[in-house]
Amino acid sequence: MAQVNKVHSVRTLALVARDLGTDEDWLAELANGMDREDGLIWVYAIDEEDGIMAFTDIGVENLATLIDDLGSSRPHQPNGR
């Protein structure tokens, strides 16, 4: 029997960076080492040649854990979050 995909939604890199209060570029670098099993997926659209990095709920949890592990080396958003 084939595995049923249980992912019902994803969040874009920009949204996750905002929600976690960190820099989008830094978060992209951090997430670059993640795999599909870690909750990273790519979303492709007509106007997005390279795709958009997005995360499942598990992916967001994994990123939050990575950020917590890095502690004070985490850059914050320019607005002071």
C-alpha positions as CSV (number, residue, x, y, z in Angstrom):
1,M,0.0,0.0,0.0
2,A,1.3,3.4,-0.9
3,Q,2.1,6.0,1.8
4,V,-0.4,8.8,2.1
5,N,1.0,12.3,2.3
6,K,-0.2,13.8,5.6
7,V,1.1,17.3,4.9
8,H,-1.9,19.6,4.5
9,S,-0.1,23.0,4.4
10,V,3.3,24.6,4.3
11,R,4.7,27.9,5.3
12,T,7.1,29.9,3.1
13,L,10.6,30.9,4.3
14,A,9.5,34.5,4.6
15,L,6.6,33.7,6.8
16,V,8.7,31.3,9.0
17,A,11.4,33.9,9.4
18,R,8.9,36.5,10.5
19,D,7.2,34.2,12.9
20,L,10.5,33.1,14.4
21,G,11.8,36.7,14.6
22,T,14.9,36.1,12.5
23,D,16.6,37.2,9.3
24,E,15.2,35.5,6.2
25,D,18.7,35.1,4.5
26,W,20.2,33.6,7.6
27,L,17.3,31.2,8.0
28,A,17.7,30.1,4.4
29,E,21.4,29.3,5.0
30,L,20.5,27.4,8.2
31,A,17.7,25.4,6.4
32,N,19.9,24.7,3.4
33,G,21.2,21.6,5.2
34,M,17.7,20.2,5.8
35,D,16.2,17.4,3.8
36,R,12.6,16.5,2.8
37,E,12.4,14.2,5.9
38,D,13.3,17.3,8.0
39,G,10.3,19.2,6.7
40,L,11.8,21.2,3.9
41,I,10.1,21.3,0.6
42,W,10.3,23.5,-2.5
43,V,7.3,25.2,-4.1
44,Y,7.5,26.1,-7.8
45,A,5.4,28.7,-9.5
46,I,5.4,30.4,-12.9
47,D,7.2,33.5,-11.6
48,E,9.6,31.6,-9.4
49,E,12.4,30.2,-11.5
50,D,14.3,28.6,-8.6
51,G,11.4,27.8,-6.4
52,I,10.4,29.0,-2.9
53,M,11.7,27.3,0.2
54,A,8.8,26.2,2.4
55,F,8.4,24.1,5.5
56,T,5.9,21.7,7.0
57,D,4.9,21.9,10.7
58,I,7.8,19.5,11.4
59,G,10.2,21.7,9.4
60,V,9.2,24.7,11.5
61,E,9.8,22.8,14.7
62,N,13.1,21.6,13.4
63,L,14.2,25.1,12.6
64,A,13.1,26.4,15.9
65,T,15.2,23.7,17.6
66,L,18.2,24.6,15.5
67,I,17.8,28.3,16.3
68,D,17.5,27.5,20.1
69,D,20.6,25.4,19.9
70,L,22.5,28.3,18.3
71,G,21.4,30.7,21.1
72,S,22.9,34.2,21.0
73,S,24.5,33.7,17.5
74,R,21.1,34.1,16.0
75,P,20.6,37.3,14.1
76,H,17.3,39.2,14.7
77,Q,15.0,41.0,12.4
78,P,15.9,44.6,11.7
79,N,12.8,45.8,13.5
80,G,14.3,44.5,16.8
81,R,12.4,41.3,17.3
